[in-house]
Amino acid sequence: MEKAREILSDLDLFAGLNRDELELLEREARICSFQEHDKLAGADRPLEAVYVVLKGHVRVAICNDKEEEITLHYHGPGDMFGLAGLFAVSPMPFHFIAAESGEALLLPLRTVKQLLYKYPANLWAASRALAERLYQVYREFSNESSYGAKGVDQYPIRLKVGDIMSGDVATCRSETTAAEAAGIMGKRNIGSLVVLDGNGELVGIVTDKDLVTRIMATGLDPCVTTVGSLFTAGPITISHEAFYYEALLLMMNHRVSHLPVVDRTGLVGILTMKDLLDAKSHHALALTERIEHSDQIGDLCSLADRVEQLVDRMQSEGIRPSEICRIMADYDDRITRKIIRLVEKELAEEGFGPPPVPYCWVTMGSGGRKEQPRRTDQDNALIYRDPAADQKEAAERYFARLAEKTNDALHRFGFPYCPGGVMAKNPVWRKTISGWREEVADWIREPDGQGVRNLTIFLDFRPVYGTFELAHELRIRILYLTQNVPMFLHQLVLDDVQSPVHLGWFDRGEIEIKTRLSVHFINALRILSLKHGLPQVNSLERLRALTEHGVFTPEESSVYEEAYEELMRYRVGGIRKIDIGSLKKQERARLKRVFHITKDLQNLLIHSFRAEGLAL
């Protein structure tokens, strides 16, 4: 299989394998397609292959004691997963679930093992890759959880087990009957009992699940059967000094939901998954779970204020403005995806059926750049695959209805309609992929005032839901055109410098941050990125890519990043205008520095294009 050969040749994991060995892998490899929500492997499906994602995304998730899924990490095109199967001796606690439709290359685990165990260097590379992947997952889980993006926010992560455990431990003896144990649990509304021996020493734990699966399922008499024949001996314990995240990882890795807590003297408490969930019940993980499990748009909209409150909480905890923006973009994306799924369900119930062709919902403007910490006007569009001739009208009806219902639901949630109509329910912003290719080509080749404004908004698009390939295909087309039609970038520069950054504004009392500073800062990074063919959308990512590309020195990049964070600080704080006279001396000095830096960046843009003969 030629495609498999090409992929295998690019993987460092198989470097050094001889021709026969690579051909063996190639023969046994297969490409599989998956749909959104398909479970590829997991705790109830042993790892039997190493996977290389070709298209789409796969999420790594665990289940809590309520059997609810919590996403830890995402794998995208080019990522490999399943390496743990090379070393694992027990089932993995993770599930690998398709986040969207796509394809993966499957390499049978037995064959990979057979080959790698012949090559110590390759086996070492596999173990190192796995260690780095685990480190990345744990780091993301810790960092992003402390920021509230995909799990627990900063406060619970700082907690120790002793702060959240229950010190009132319910116990029993080995001779306690199952019926008596169930009675204790029911009376105290708990899910486990710690089993003690005659000296009061911890010897095991029995859970309500043990009682159900080992008594009810086997037909044993609970009035006769004792806990001694049911409990788990030598249970996993945790120190009262351990941190929240350590307890969470311990439960995840061992698939348990109850941990006896000990100190040097012995048993001091019990910690459950519920305790961990309660510790953040008013925090980001609970909110994330409520978003994911809302089954009505009205239920989802009831969470709007709680989402908005996250910004203030993160500000008070000193999280970097760029991180707050990224986190809130993640929430906005979750909300949008959930709304679209609910709308798809409604359309199916109305008789429209499933989407007639693949499509992609994109967000644009500040939302596309992940620089929108608070709810503002919608900027979104829809791209769908060209349908067959006899399906064109049906496809347009379906996507018109989907876009209208989605925009309306977003409005209900608190994202106002765009006054300029930059929304997917407007046919101008809802097209087939071929329609979009033609539209952006017209905007770029013959830029007029409206075309420049439209493309300035559209250039910062980012896929949120559906077939991301459509958005990536369009991005490649735009980068190609902007590289081959240089006058378009010149027009963008001219549009920006019509309102040059004047340091004199600083002495005029009141300043509008967005129009006087932020717009020019963002425009410069966007234009320079397009000029160098860089696909990044977020301004900070553009800055870093330009630095790697040699446009900025690391020192210059550090200065620009500092200014960017300052601009985002005003945005996060909801500050649109600033009265210079009301600023403290230090704040005034910081803002003046941002003016100078933004002016320097605009000058750099001007000089960069003057060197190409642009008259400015």
C-alpha positions in Angstrom: 0.0 0.0 0.0 1.8 3.1 -1.3 0.2 5.5 1.2 1.3 3.3 4.2 4.8 3.1 2.8 5.0 6.9 2.6 3.8 7.3 6.1 6.1 4.6 7.6 9.1 6.1 5.9 8.5 9.4 7.7 8.2 7.8 11.2 11.4 8.0 13.3 10.0 5.0 15.3 10.9 2.7 12.4 14.2 4.2 11.3 16.8 1.5 10.7 14.4 -1.3 9.8 15.5 -3.1 6.7 13.5 -3.4 3.5 11.9 -6.7 4.3 10.8 -5.5 7.8 9.3 -2.4 6.4 7.5 -4.4 3.7 6.1 -6.7 6.5 4.7 -3.6 8.3 3.4 -2.3 5.0 1.6 -5.5 4.2 -0.1 -5.8 7.6 -0.9 -2.1 7.9 -4.4 -1.0 7.1 -6.2 2.3 6.8 -9.5 2.6 8.7 -12.1 5.3 8.6 -13.9 6.5 11.7 -16.9 8.6 12.5 -17.4 11.1 15.3 -17.9 9.4 18.7 -16.5 6.0 17.4 -14.5 4.4 20.2 -11.2 3.2 18.7 -9.6 1.6 21.7 -9.8 1.8 25.5 -10.3 0.2 28.8 -13.0 -2.1 27.5 -11.2 -2.6 24.1 -7.6 -3.6 24.6 -5.0 -1.9 22.5 -4.3 -4.2 19.5 -2.6 -1.6 17.2 -0.5 1.4 17.1 -2.4 4.2 15.3 -1.2 7.1 13.2 -3.9 9.8 12.7 -4.2 10.7 9.0 -7.3 12.9 9.1 -9.5 14.2 11.8 -8.9 14.3 15.6 -9.0 11.6 18.3 -9.5 12.5 21.9 -8.1 10.7 25.0 -10.7 10.5 27.7 -11.2 8.9 31.1 -14.5 8.1 32.9 -15.3 9.3 36.4 -17.3 7.4 38.9 -20.5 8.6 37.2 -19.3 7.1 33.9 -19.0 10.6 32.5 -16.2 11.2 30.1 -13.5 13.8 30.8 -11.2 14.7 27.9 -7.5 14.9 28.7 -5.9 15.4 25.3 -6.4 15.5 21.5 -4.4 13.7 18.8 -4.4 15.3 15.3 -3.0 14.4 11.9 0.5 13.0 12.1 0.1 12.1 15.8 0.7 8.5 16.9 -1.1 6.8 19.8 -1.2 3.3 21.2 2.5 3.0 22.1 1.5 2.2 25.7 0.4 -1.2 24.3 4.1 -2.1 23.8 4.7 -2.0 27.5 1.4 -2.3 29.3 0.7 -5.4 31.4 -2.8 -4.4 32.4 -5.7 -2.6 30.6 -5.3 1.1 30.0 -7.6 3.5 31.9 -8.0 5.7 28.9 -10.5 5.7 26.0 -9.5 6.8 22.5 -12.6 8.3 20.9 -13.1 10.0 17.5 -13.7 13.7 18.0 -14.7 14.0 14.3 -14.7 11.8 11.3 -11.4 10.9 9.9 -8.8 8.2 9.0 -6.0 6.4 10.8 -3.3 4.0 9.8 -3.4 0.9 12.0 -0.2 -1.1 12.6 -0.8 -4.4 14.4 0.7 -4.3 17.9 2.1 -7.8 17.7 4.1 -6.9 14.5 5.3 -3.6 15.9 6.4 -5.4 19.1 8.1 -8.1 17.1 10.1 -5.6 15.1 11.0 -3.1 17.8 12.2 -5.6 20.3 14.9 -6.5 17.7 16.1 -2.9 17.8 16.9 -1.5 21.2 17.4 2.0 19.9 13.9 2.0 18.3 12.4 0.5 21.5 14.1 3.3 23.5 12.6 5.8 21.0 9.2 4.3 21.6 9.5 4.5 25.4 10.8 8.0 25.2 7.9 9.0 22.9 5.5 7.5 25.3 7.1 9.2 28.3 7.0 12.5 26.5 3.4 12.0 25.5 2.4 11.1 29.2 4.4 14.1 30.4 2.5 16.3 27.8 -0.9 14.9 28.9 -0.1 15.4 32.6 1.3 18.9 32.0 -1.7 19.9 29.9 -4.0 18.4 32.4 -2.3 20.2 35.2 -1.8 23.5 33.4 -5.0 23.7 31.5 -6.9 22.4 34.4 -5.5 25.1 36.6 -6.5 27.6 33.9 -10.0 26.1 33.6 -9.8 25.1 30.0 -10.6 21.4 30.1 -10.8 20.4 33.6 -10.2 21.8 37.0 -9.2 25.4 37.5 -6.4 26.8 39.5 -7.9 26.6 43.0 -8.6 22.9 43.3 -5.1 22.0 41.9 -3.5 23.7 44.8 -5.6 21.8 47.3 -4.2 18.9 49.3 -6.0 15.6 49.9 -6.3 16.5 53.6 -8.3 19.6 52.7 -11.0 17.8 50.8 -11.2 14.2 52.2 -13.9 13.1 54.6 -12.4 12.5 58.1 -15.5 10.6 59.2 -14.6 7.2 57.8 -17.3 4.5 57.7 -15.8 1.1 58.6 -16.8 -2.5 59.1 -15.2 -5.8 59.9 -14.6 -8.9 57.7 -17.4 -10.7 59.5 -19.9 -8.0 58.7 -22.6 -9.4 56.4 -23.2 -7.9 53.0 -26.7 -6.9 54.1 -25.3 -5.1 57.1 -22.7 -3.3 54.9 -25.4 -2.2 52.4 -27.5 -0.9 55.3 -24.6 1.2 56.6 -23.9 2.6 53.1 -27.6 3.4 52.6 -28.0 5.1 55.9 -25.0 7.3 55.5 -25.5 7.8 51.7 -22.0 6.7 50.9 -20.5 4.3 48.3 -17.8 2.4 50.3 -16.7 1.0 53.7 -13.1 0.6 54.8 -12.5 -2.9 56.2 -10.5 -3.1 59.5 -9.1 -6.1 61.2 -9.3 -6.9 64.9 -6.6 -4.4 65.7 -8.2 -1.6 63.8 -5.7 -1.9 61.0 -6.8 -1.2 57.4 -7.1 -4.5 55.5 -9.4 -3.7 52.6 -12.3 -1.7 51.1 -15.7 -2.8 49.9 -17.8 -0.7 47.6 -21.5 -0.6 46.6 -20.4 -1.9 43.2 -18.8 -4.9 44.9 -22.1 -5.7 46.6 -24.1 -5.4 43.4 -21.7 -7.3 41.1 -20.7 -10.0 43.6 -24.0 -10.6 45.4 -26.8 -9.7 43.1 -25.1 -11.1 40.0 -24.2 -14.4 41.6 -27.4 -14.9 43.6 -25.5 -15.2 47.0 -27.5 -14.6 50.1 -26.5 -11.1 51.4 -27.7 -12.0 54.9 -25.1 -14.9 55.1 -22.3 -13.7 52.8 -19.7 -11.7 54.7 -17.7 -8.7 53.6 -14.6 -10.9 54.1 -15.4 -12.7 50.8 -16.2 -9.6 48.9 -13.7 -6.8 49.8 -10.6 -5.7 47.9 -7.6 -6.6 50.0 -4.6 -4.3 50.2 -6.4 -1.3 48.6 -4.5 1.6 47.0 -4.1 4.4 49.6 -3.0 8.0 49.4 -1.3 10.4 51.8 -3.2 13.3 53.3 -0.3 15.5 52.1 -0.8 14.5 48.4 -2.1 17.1 46.0 -5.5 17.1 44.3 -4.1 16.3 40.9 -2.1 13.4 42.4 -5.3 11.9 43.7 -7.0 12.4 40.4 -4.2 10.7 38.5 -4.1 7.8 41.0 -7.9 7.2 40.5 -7.5 7.5 36.8 -4.6 5.1 36.5 -6.1 2.4 38.7 -9.7 3.0 37.7 -10.9 3.3 41.3 -13.2 6.0 42.8 -12.5 5.5 46.5 -9.1 6.0 48.2 -8.4 5.5 51.9 -6.3 8.4 53.2 -3.4 7.6 55.5 -0.7 9.4 57.5 2.1 8.0 59.6 -0.3 6.8 62.2 -2.6 5.0 59.9 -6.1 5.6 58.5 -7.2 9.3 58.7 -9.9 9.7 56.1 -11.5 8.6 52.8 -11.4 10.4 49.5 -13.9 9.7 46.7 -14.2 10.9 43.1 -17.3 12.8 44.3 -15.1 14.7 46.7 -12.8 15.7 43.9 -15.8 16.8 41.8 -17.3 18.7 44.7 -14.0 20.5 45.2 -14.5 22.1 41.9 -18.3 22.0 41.7 -18.4 25.8 41.1 -15.4 25.7 38.9 -14.5 25.0 35.3 -14.7 21.2 35.2 -18.2 21.2 36.4 -19.1 23.9 33.9 -17.4 22.0 31.1 -19.3 18.8 32.0 -22.6 20.7 32.1 -22.0 22.1 28.7 -21.2 18.7 27.3 -24.2 17.0 28.9 -26.8 19.7 28.1 -29.4 18.1 25.8 -31.6 21.2 25.2 -30.5 24.6 23.9 -32.4 26.2 26.8 -30.3 24.3 29.3 -27.2 25.4 27.6 -28.2 29.0 27.6 -28.8 28.9 31.3 -25.0 28.5 31.7 -24.1 31.8 29.9 -23.5 33.9 33.0 -21.4 31.2 34.7 -19.1 31.1 31.6 -18.8 34.9 31.7 -17.8 34.8 35.4 -14.8 32.7 34.6 -13.1 35.7 33.0 -13.3 37.7 36.3 -12.1 34.7 38.3 -9.1 34.0 36.1 -8.2 37.7 36.2 -8.2 37.7 39.9 -5.9 34.7 40.0 -3.3 36.5 37.8 -3.6 34.3 34.8 -1.9 35.8 31.7 -4.4 37.7 29.5 -3.4 35.6 26.4 -4.2 32.4 28.4 -7.6 33.8 29.5 -8.4 34.5 25.9 -7.4 31.1 24.8 -9.4 29.4 27.6 -12.5 31.4 26.8 -12.1 30.6 23.1 -12.1 26.9 24.1 -15.4 27.5 26.0 -16.9 29.4 23.1 -15.9 26.5 20.8 -17.5 24.0 23.1 -20.7 25.9 23.3 -20.8 26.4 19.5 -20.2 22.7 18.9 -22.8 21.7 21.4 -25.4 24.1 19.8 -24.7 22.8 16.3 -25.1 19.1 17.5 -28.4 20.0 19.1 -29.5 21.9 15.9 -28.5 18.9 13.8 -30.7 16.7 16.0 -33.6 19.2 15.7 -33.3 19.2 11.9 -33.3 15.4 11.8 -36.5 15.5 13.9 -38.0 18.1 11.6 -37.5 15.7 8.6 -34.3 17.3 7.1 -32.3 14.2 7.9 -28.5 14.3 8.4 -26.3 16.9 6.7 -26.4 16.1 3.0 -22.7 16.8 2.5 -19.7 17.4 4.8 -19.5 20.9 6.1 -17.4 23.1 8.4 -18.5 25.9 10.7 -15.8 28.6 11.1 -15.5 31.5 13.5 -13.7 34.7 12.4 -12.4 38.0 13.6 -11.3 38.1 17.3 -13.0 34.8 17.9 -11.0 33.2 15.1 -7.8 34.6 16.6 -8.8 33.3 20.1 -8.7 36.9 21.3 -12.3 37.3 22.4 -12.4 36.8 26.2 -16.0 38.1 26.6 -19.1 37.6 24.5 -19.2 40.0 21.5 -21.0 40.1 18.2 -21.0 36.9 16.2 -18.6 36.6 13.2 -19.0 33.2 11.6 -19.3 31.4 8.3 -20.1 28.0 6.9 -18.3 26.0 4.2 -19.8 22.9 2.7 -18.7 20.4 0.1 -20.1 20.9 -3.3 -23.2 18.6 -3.6 -24.2 16.7 -6.7 -26.3 18.7 -9.2 -29.6 17.1 -8.0 -28.8 17.9 -4.4 -27.9 21.5 -4.6 -31.3 22.9 -3.6 -31.7 20.4 -0.8 -28.2 21.2 0.5 -28.8 24.9 0.4 -32.1 24.5 2.3 -30.5 22.4 4.9 -27.5 24.6 5.6 -29.6 27.8 5.5 -31.9 26.3 8.2 -28.9 25.0 10.2 -27.1 28.4 10.0 -30.3 30.3 11.0 -31.0 28.1 14.0 -27.4 28.1 15.1 -27.0 31.9 14.9 -30.3 32.3 16.8 -29.2 29.9 19.5 -25.8 31.7 19.8 -27.7 35.0 20.2 -29.9 33.4 22.9 -26.7 32.3 24.7 -25.4 35.9 24.7 -23.4 36.3 21.4 -25.3 39.2 19.8 -26.1 39.2 16.1 -23.5 40.9 14.0 -24.9 44.4 13.0 -23.0 44.0 9.6 -24.6 40.6 9.0 -21.3 38.7 9.1 -23.0 35.4 10.1 -23.5 32.1 8.5 -27.3 32.6 8.1 -26.4 35.4 5.6 -25.9 33.7 2.2 -22.8 35.9 1.6 -21.1 34.0 4.5 -22.5 30.5 3.6 -21.1 28.9 0.5 -19.8 25.7 -1.1 -16.1 25.2 -1.0 -15.9 26.1 -4.7 -18.0 29.2 -4.0 -15.6 30.3 -1.3 -12.6 29.7 -3.5 -14.1 32.0 -6.2 -15.1 34.6 -3.6 -11.7 34.9 -1.9 -10.0 34.9 -5.3 -12.2 37.9 -6.3 -11.5 39.7 -3.0 -7.7 39.2 -3.5 -7.4 39.9 -7.2 -9.6 42.9 -7.3 -9.6 44.4 -3.8 -12.0 47.2 -3.3 -13.1 48.8 0.0 -15.7 46.2 0.9 -13.7 43.3 -0.4 -10.7 44.3 1.8 -13.0 44.7 4.8 -14.6 41.3 4.2 -11.3 39.5 3.7 -9.7 41.2 6.7 -12.5 39.6 8.8 -12.3 36.3 6.9 -8.5 35.9 7.0 -8.7 35.1 10.7 -11.1 32.2 10.3 -10.7 29.1 12.3 -12.6 25.8 12.1 -14.8 25.0 15.1 -17.1 22.1 14.0 -17.4 19.6 11.2 -15.0 18.6 8.5 -11.9 20.8 9.3 -10.4 19.7 5.9 -12.6 22.1 4.1 -11.2 25.1 6.1 -7.6 23.8 5.7 -8.2 23.5 2.0 -9.4 27.1 1.8 -6.5 28.3 4.0 -4.0 26.8 1.5 -5.8 28.5 -1.4 -5.7 31.9 0.4 -2.0 31.6 1.2 -1.3 30.6 -2.4 -3.2 33.6 -3.8 -1.7 36.2 -1.4 1.8 34.9 -2.3 1.0 35.3 -6.0 -1.0 38.6 -5.9 1.4 40.9 -4.0 -0.7 44.0 -4.7 -3.4 42.6 -2.4 -1.0 42.7 0.6 0.0 46.2 -0.5 -3.6 47.2 -0.4 -3.9 45.8 3.2 -0.9 47.9 4.2 -2.4 51.0 2.6 -5.7 50.4 4.4 -3.8 50.2 7.8 -1.6 53.2 7.4 -4.6 55.5 6.5 -4.8 55.8 10.2 -1.2 55.9 11.4 -0.2 55.5 15.0 0.5 58.9 16.4 2.3 59.3 19.7 0.5 62.6 20.0 -2.7 60.7 20.7 -1.2 59.8 24.1 -1.6 63.4 25.3 -5.2 63.9 24.1 -6.9 62.7 27.3 -9.0 59.7 26.2 -7.8 56.9 24.0 -9.9 54.2 22.2 -7.6 51.1 22.7 -9.0 49.0 19.8 -8.9 51.5 17.0 -5.7 53.4 18.1 -3.6 50.4 19.1 -4.9 46.9 18.9 -6.1 47.0 15.3 -2.7 48.2 14.0 -0.8 45.6 16.1 -3.0 42.8 14.8 -3.0 44.0 11.2 0.8 44.2 11.1 1.2 40.6 12.3 -1.5 39.3 10.0 0.0 41.0 6.9 3.6 39.9 7.7 2.4 36.4 8.2 0.6 36.3 4.9 3.6 37.8 3.2 5.7 34.9 4.5 3.1 32.2 3.8 2.5 31.4 7.5 -0.9 29.8 8.3 -1.2 30.8 12.0 -4.2 32.8 13.0 -3.7 33.8 16.7 -1.6 37.0 16.9 0.8 35.5 19.5 1.3 32.4 17.4 1.9 34.6 14.3 4.5 36.5 16.3 6.3 33.4 17.3 6.1 31.9 13.8 7.5 35.1 12.3 10.3 35.0 14.9 11.1 31.4 13.9 11.0 32.5 10.3 13.7 35.2 11.0 11.5 38.2 10.6 12.0 39.2 14.2 14.9 38.6 16.5 14.1 36.8 19.8 14.7 40.1 21.6 12.2 41.9 19.4 9.7 39.1 19.7 9.9 39.4 23.5 9.2 43.1 23.4 6.2 42.6 21.0 4.8 39.8 23.2 5.0 42.0 26.2 3.0 44.7 24.4 0.5 42.1 23.1 -0.2 40.9 26.7 -0.7 44.5 27.8 -3.3 45.1 25.0 -5.0 41.8 25.9 -5.1 42.9 29.5 -7.3 45.8 28.5 -9.4 43.6 26.4 -9.9 41.0 29.1 -10.8 43.7 31.5 -13.5 45.0 29.1 -11.7 48.4 28.9 -12.4 50.1 25.6 -11.4 53.6 26.3 -8.8 54.9 28.7 -8.6 58.4 30.3 -4.8 59.0 30.3 -5.1 61.5 33.1 -6.7 58.9 35.4 -3.8 56.4 35.1 -1.2 55.9 37.8 2.4 56.8 36.8 3.4 53.1 36.3 0.3 52.3 34.2 0.8 55.4 32.1 4.4 54.4 31.5 3.4 50.9 30.4 0.7 52.2 28.0 3.1 54.8 26.5 5.6 51.9 25.9 2.9 50.0 24.1 2.3 53.1 21.9 5.9 53.2 20.9 6.1 49.5 20.2 2.9 49.6 18.1 4.3 52.5 16.2 7.6 50.7 15.6 5.6 47.6 14.3 3.6 49.8 11.9 6.8 51.4 10.7 8.4 48.0 10.1 5.4 47.1 8.0 5.7 50.2 6.0 9.4 49.9 5.4 9.0 46.2 4.5 6.6 47.0 1.7 8.4 50.2 0.6 11.4 48.0 -0.1 9.2 46.4 -2.7 8.4 49.7 -4.3 5.1 50.4 -2.6 4.3 54.1 -2.4 3.2 55.0 1.1 
